[in-house]
Amino acid sequence: MARHTLGGDGTLALKQAAELAQRFKARYGGDARVFRAPGRVNLIGEHTDYNDGFVMPAAIDFYTWAALAPRSDRRLTVYSENLAESAQFDLDNPHPARRHWSDYVCGVALNLDQAVRGLRGADMLILGEVPIGSGLSSSAAIEVSAGFGLLQNSGTEVDRVELAKLCQQAENEFVGMRCGIMDQFVSCCGHAGNALMLDCRSLDYKLLPLPPQVSLVICNTMVRHELATGEYNKRREECEAGVRQLAKSLPHVKALRDVTPADLDRHGRDLPELIFRRCRHVVSENARVIDAAAALERADLAVFGKLMRESQRSLVEDYQVSCAELDLMVELAVGARGVVGARMTGGGFGGCTINLVENAYVDDFRSSVARGYETRTGRVPEIYVSTPAEGATEVQAG
């Protein structure tokens, strides 16, 4: 069983930055600045961000690192240490490959170039720690680390909210994944020790300290079903169909964010059954996020855990984005000692669960859940323990 305990050890970060800078020098022949941006878990508020709703993510101690140095021209050369592949393109005459890992960097760079009018060229070395396909947002981590570094490389001040918006736009329009802004936002604006409650319409947010007696324990099912991306986009289309229908009776409704539970009870019964269930998940999930924030503010973990369980039930029954492996991982977690709450996190159809576990029981939890999962599936899970981490930052390599 692979088990990892993550942590924001400053000495380790400096060592990692120095090693990456050395490898950059070996490849490109010069000194580099080093940046990193984290992945994330979402404590509650799933599939609400692209409906202008509320979410409560936390950045985690898994990062994508980017070492950069400026060029004298407007070319970007990017090398992925994970894939041992390079890509390059010219900001003045871009013809990048599409459906390629470098699309995440290219799309962000082109958006930034339009926004700041004169992005500098750069040599870049990328190293990703966020497990790909795990639902921990490896895509946002590469977008934000590259974007943050490219802005610094150009001597441009970083507006973190604007950077998040430009990274989301790149993933929507350049990569073709119609994600909301949650992942990029928390990768930019996360804060150590805190969850972040975000209003995805106004982009107002507040930090919510996680009680020190619990840890974030992330269980990776090690599966990612093929239909994940297509079904994600399909769910968004179903929500938009619900909005169009509800707006006929409720003209103020521009997104499911504007629909209350009472509105849905009164006007939703004319919707097709499937569309009604999709809408019911989003409307009820928004209410759960608001209640969960209030519970965290008064350190009421019992209520918070109950809301996580209700969220999971809604994701399984109404939104239908779970799978057998996720269901099993949640079932095993709920039966373990010291568990406050457990649910899937991310888009669904595989990936990870997020569990709030009392610190005294973390080791027992990891052993029992991993053993039970391997026995029943034959797969060895990865289980990570993290504290809420800091958002994008430069790490001194020297």
C-alpha positions in Angstrom: 0.0 0.0 0.0 1.4 3.4 -1.0 0.9 5.9 1.9 2.1 9.5 1.8 2.1 12.1 4.5 2.3 15.6 3.0 3.4 18.7 4.7 4.5 22.2 4.1 8.1 21.7 5.3 9.9 24.9 4.3 13.3 23.2 4.3 12.1 20.4 2.0 10.5 23.0 -0.4 13.9 24.9 -0.6 15.7 21.7 -1.3 13.2 20.8 -4.0 13.5 24.2 -5.6 17.3 24.0 -5.6 17.2 20.6 -7.2 14.8 21.8 -9.9 16.9 24.8 -10.6 20.0 22.6 -11.0 18.1 20.4 -13.5 16.9 23.5 -15.3 20.6 24.7 -15.6 21.7 21.4 -17.0 19.0 21.5 -19.7 19.0 25.2 -20.6 22.3 26.5 -19.4 21.2 29.3 -17.1 19.8 30.2 -13.7 16.0 30.0 -13.1 13.4 31.3 -10.7 11.2 28.5 -9.2 7.4 28.7 -8.6 4.8 26.2 -7.5 1.1 26.0 -7.3 -1.0 23.4 -5.4 -3.7 20.9 -6.2 -6.8 20.9 -4.2 -9.5 18.9 -2.5 -13.1 20.1 -2.2 -14.6 19.7 1.3 -18.1 20.4 0.1 -19.8 22.1 -2.9 -19.4 19.7 -5.8 -20.5 20.7 -9.3 -21.8 24.0 -8.0 -19.0 26.3 -9.3 -20.1 26.3 -13.0 -23.6 27.0 -11.7 -22.4 30.3 -10.1 -22.8 28.7 -6.7 -20.7 28.2 -3.5 -17.8 25.9 -2.9 -15.4 25.1 -0.1 -12.0 23.8 -1.4 -8.6 23.7 0.3 -5.2 23.7 -1.3 -3.1 20.6 -0.5 0.6 19.9 -0.3 0.8 18.4 -3.8 2.3 20.9 -6.2 3.2 21.5 -9.8 6.6 23.2 -10.0 7.8 25.5 -12.8 11.4 26.7 -13.2 11.7 29.7 -15.6 14.2 32.0 -17.1 13.5 34.8 -19.6 14.5 34.6 -23.3 15.5 37.5 -25.6 12.7 36.5 -28.0 9.0 35.7 -27.7 9.3 32.0 -27.8 8.2 29.6 -25.0 10.1 26.3 -24.7 8.6 24.0 -22.1 9.9 20.6 -20.9 7.9 18.2 -18.8 10.0 16.1 -16.4 7.1 13.8 -15.8 6.7 12.9 -19.5 10.3 13.6 -20.7 8.8 15.6 -23.5 9.3 19.2 -24.8 7.1 21.6 -26.6 7.7 25.1 -28.0 5.7 27.9 -29.6 6.0 31.5 -30.6 3.7 34.0 -28.9 3.7 36.2 -32.0 2.8 33.3 -34.3 1.4 30.5 -32.2 0.7 27.1 -33.8 0.7 24.9 -30.7 -0.3 21.3 -30.7 -3.8 20.6 -29.6 -4.9 17.8 -27.3 -1.4 17.7 -25.8 -0.2 18.3 -22.2 1.4 21.6 -23.3 -2.1 23.0 -24.2 -2.5 24.0 -20.5 0.7 26.1 -20.7 0.1 27.5 -24.1 -3.6 28.5 -23.5 -2.6 30.3 -20.3 0.3 32.0 -22.0 -1.8 33.3 -24.9 -4.5 34.6 -22.5 -1.8 36.3 -20.4 -0.2 37.8 -23.5 -3.5 39.4 -24.4 -4.1 40.7 -20.9 -0.7 42.2 -20.2 0.3 43.1 -23.8 3.8 41.9 -24.0 4.5 38.7 -22.2 8.2 37.8 -22.3 9.4 34.6 -23.8 10.8 32.0 -21.4 12.4 28.6 -21.0 10.4 26.5 -18.6 10.9 23.2 -16.8 7.7 21.6 -15.4 7.5 19.0 -12.6 4.1 17.8 -11.4 3.4 16.1 -8.1 -0.4 16.1 -8.3 -1.5 12.7 -9.4 -3.1 13.0 -12.9 -6.7 11.8 -13.2 -7.1 11.7 -9.4 -9.6 14.6 -9.1 -7.1 16.7 -7.2 -6.8 19.2 -10.0 -3.5 18.6 -11.7 -4.7 20.8 -14.6 -5.2 23.9 -12.4 -1.9 23.4 -10.7 0.0 23.4 -14.0 -2.0 26.3 -15.3 -1.5 28.5 -12.2 2.2 27.6 -11.7 3.0 28.4 -15.3 0.9 31.5 -15.3 2.2 32.8 -12.0 5.8 32.2 -13.2 5.3 33.8 -16.6 3.9 37.0 -15.1 6.8 37.2 -12.7 9.2 36.4 -15.5 7.7 39.4 -17.4 8.0 41.7 -14.4 4.2 42.0 -14.2 2.4 42.3 -10.9 0.2 39.3 -10.2 -3.5 39.9 -9.5 -4.4 36.4 -8.2 -8.1 36.6 -8.9 -7.4 37.8 -12.5 -4.9 35.0 -12.9 -7.4 32.4 -11.8 -10.0 33.8 -14.3 -7.5 33.7 -17.2 -6.4 30.1 -16.3 -10.1 29.0 -16.1 -10.7 30.6 -19.5 -7.7 28.7 -21.0 -9.1 25.4 -19.8 -12.6 26.2 -21.0 -11.7 27.6 -24.4 -8.3 26.1 -25.3 -8.3 22.7 -23.7 -12.1 22.2 -24.0 -13.0 21.3 -20.4 -15.9 23.4 -19.3 -14.8 23.6 -15.7 -15.8 26.3 -13.2 -13.3 28.6 -11.5 -12.9 26.7 -8.1 -9.8 24.8 -8.9 -7.8 27.7 -10.3 -9.1 30.1 -7.6 -7.9 28.0 -4.7 -4.6 27.2 -6.4 -4.0 31.0 -6.6 -5.6 32.1 -3.3 -5.5 29.2 -0.9 -4.1 29.8 2.6 -2.2 27.5 4.9 -4.4 26.0 7.6 -7.7 27.2 6.0 -10.5 26.0 3.8 -11.7 28.7 1.4 -15.4 29.4 0.9 -15.9 30.9 -2.5 -18.9 32.6 -4.1 -18.3 31.6 -7.7 -20.4 34.5 -9.1 -18.9 37.5 -7.2 -15.6 35.8 -6.5 -15.9 37.0 -2.9 -14.3 34.5 -0.5 -13.5 34.0 3.1 -11.0 31.8 4.9 -12.2 29.3 7.4 -9.7 27.7 9.7 -9.8 24.0 9.9 -9.9 22.8 13.5 -6.5 21.6 14.5 -7.7 18.2 15.9 -8.6 16.9 12.4 -6.6 16.1 9.3 -7.4 16.0 5.6 -7.1 12.4 4.5 -7.3 11.8 0.8 -8.0 8.3 -0.5 -7.2 7.6 -4.2 -9.2 4.8 -5.7 -6.6 4.5 -8.5 -9.4 4.4 -11.1 -10.5 6.9 -13.7 -13.3 5.9 -15.9 -13.2 6.9 -19.6 -16.5 8.7 -19.6 -15.4 11.3 -17.0 -14.8 14.3 -19.2 -17.8 13.8 -21.5 -20.1 13.2 -18.6 -18.8 16.3 -16.8 -19.6 18.5 -19.8 -23.0 16.7 -20.1 -23.9 17.6 -16.5 -23.2 21.2 -17.3 -25.5 21.1 -20.3 -28.2 19.5 -18.2 -28.0 22.2 -15.6 -28.2 24.9 -18.3 -31.3 23.1 -19.7 -32.9 23.3 -16.2 -32.1 27.0 -16.0 -33.8 27.7 -19.3 -36.9 25.9 -18.2 -37.1 27.5 -14.8 -36.5 31.0 -16.1 -39.8 30.8 -17.9 -41.5 30.9 -14.5 -38.7 32.7 -12.6 -37.3 35.5 -14.9 -34.6 36.4 -12.4 -33.0 33.0 -12.7 -29.7 33.3 -14.7 -28.1 30.2 -13.1 -29.0 27.5 -10.6 -27.4 29.7 -8.0 -30.6 31.9 -8.2 -33.0 29.0 -7.5 -34.0 28.3 -3.9 -35.2 24.9 -2.6 -38.7 26.5 -2.4 -38.5 27.7 -6.0 -37.5 24.2 -7.1 -40.4 22.6 -5.2 -42.8 25.0 -6.7 -41.6 25.2 -10.3 -39.4 22.2 -10.8 -42.0 19.5 -11.1 -42.5 20.4 -14.7 -38.9 19.6 -15.5 -38.0 16.2 -17.0 -37.2 13.9 -14.1 -33.5 13.7 -14.9 -33.1 17.4 -15.2 -35.0 17.9 -12.0 -32.6 15.7 -10.1 -29.6 17.5 -11.5 -31.1 20.8 -10.4 -32.0 19.4 -7.0 -28.4 18.4 -6.3 -27.0 21.8 -7.2 -29.7 23.8 -5.3 -29.4 21.6 -2.2 -25.5 21.5 -2.4 -25.4 25.3 -2.4 -27.4 25.4 0.8 -25.1 22.7 2.3 -22.0 24.8 1.6 -23.5 27.8 3.4 -24.5 25.6 6.4 -21.0 24.0 6.4 -19.3 27.3 6.6 -21.4 28.3 9.6 -20.6 24.9 11.2 -16.8 25.4 10.7 -17.0 29.0 12.1 -18.4 27.6 15.3 -16.2 24.4 15.2 -19.2 22.1 15.0 -17.6 19.1 13.3 -20.6 16.9 13.9 -22.8 19.1 11.7 -20.0 19.5 9.1 -19.7 15.7 8.9 -23.5 15.3 8.5 -23.4 17.8 5.6 -20.6 15.8 3.9 -22.7 12.7 4.1 -25.7 14.4 2.6 -23.5 15.8 -0.2 -22.3 12.3 -1.0 -25.8 10.9 -1.1 -26.9 13.7 -3.5 -23.9 13.1 -5.8 -24.7 9.4 -6.0 -28.5 9.6 -6.3 -29.3 12.9 -8.0 -26.1 13.9 -9.9 -25.0 10.4 -10.6 -21.3 11.1 -10.8 -20.0 8.5 -8.4 -18.8 4.9 -9.3 -18.5 1.6 -7.5 -15.0 2.3 -6.3 -15.8 5.7 -4.9 -18.9 4.3 -3.2 -16.8 1.5 -1.6 -14.1 4.0 -0.4 -16.8 6.1 1.3 -18.4 3.1 2.8 -15.1 1.9 4.3 -14.3 5.4 5.6 -17.7 5.8 7.3 -17.2 2.6 9.2 -13.7 3.6 10.5 -13.1 5.1 13.9 -12.4 8.8 14.2 -14.1 9.8 10.9 -15.9 13.1 11.0 -17.1 13.0 7.4 -16.3 11.4 4.1 -17.3 12.1 0.5 -16.0 11.9 -3.1 -14.1 15.0 -4.2 -13.7 16.3 -7.8 -15.7 15.7 -10.9 -16.4 12.0 -10.2 -16.3 8.7 -12.0 -13.1 7.7 -10.1 -10.4 9.7 -8.4 -10.4 10.5 -4.7 -12.5 10.8 -1.6 -11.9 13.4 1.0 -12.1 12.5 4.7 -12.0 14.5 7.8 -10.4 12.3 10.4 -9.5 13.0 14.1 -5.7 13.1 14.3 -5.5 10.3 16.9 -7.1 7.9 14.5 -5.4 8.8 11.2 -3.0 5.8 11.2 -5.7 3.3 12.0 -7.9 4.9 9.3 -5.3 4.5 6.7 -4.6 0.9 7.5 -8.2 -0.2 7.8 -9.4 1.6 4.7 -6.5 0.5 2.5 -6.8 -3.1 3.6 -10.5 -3.2 3.1 -10.3 -1.6 -0.4 -7.5 -3.9 -1.6 -9.4 -6.9 -0.3 -12.6 -6.1 -2.2 -11.1 -4.6 -5.4 -7.6 -6.1 -5.8 -6.3 -2.5 -6.2 -3.8 -0.9 -3.9 -5.0 2.6 -3.0 -2.9 5.6 -2.3 -3.7 7.5 0.9 -2.4 10.9 1.5 -2.5 13.1 4.7 -2.3 16.8 4.2 -2.9 20.1 5.9 -4.5 23.0 4.0 -1.7 24.5 2.0 -0.6 27.9 0.7 -1.6 29.0 -2.8 0.9 29.8 -5.7 4.2 31.2 -4.6 7.8 31.6 -5.6 10.3 29.3 -3.8 13.8 30.6 -3.5 16.2 28.2 -5.2 19.4 29.7 -3.9 
